[in-house]
Amino acid sequence: MALGSQAIAADLPTLMCTDTSQSWTLSITQDTTTFAYLDRKSDMEIMQRSIAEDQDWPIAMTVVGPRDSGIVIVESPNDGIYDVRILTQRGETPILLAGTCQEGA
């Protein structure tokens, strides 16, 4: 049986995320994220966390800041590496970013 969203979220460590070209970065803590992309850095609050119905993974987080918002989806770790997807926008242009995360300090 799947664990509740709160239990999974509490077990998620601080993560440092990027893509292979390091064109963006994302750090995730228990309550906040810092997202840097296209010469803009945004501190955002994690407003909501959920997991797939009847599953332990992935974890989806809705993040909201003064200028930016997005959905962050973190997959189950494989050898300490978490796949991550970020759905966000710049103006009216939707953006999907993909990369990986590792446990950070």
Secondary structure as GFF3:
##gff-version 3
##sequence-region A 1 105
A	DSSP	alpha_helix	5	11	.	.	.	ID=ss1
A	DSSP	beta_strand	15	18	.	.	.	ID=ss2
A	DSSP	beta_strand	24	28	.	.	.	ID=ss3
A	DSSP	beta_strand	32	37	.	.	.	ID=ss4
A	DSSP	beta_strand	40	51	.	.	.	ID=ss5
A	DSSP	beta_strand	59	64	.	.	.	ID=ss6
A	DSSP	beta_strand	69	74	.	.	.	ID=ss7
A	DSSP	beta_strand	82	90	.	.	.	ID=ss8
A	DSSP	beta_strand	93	103	.	.	.	ID=ss9
###
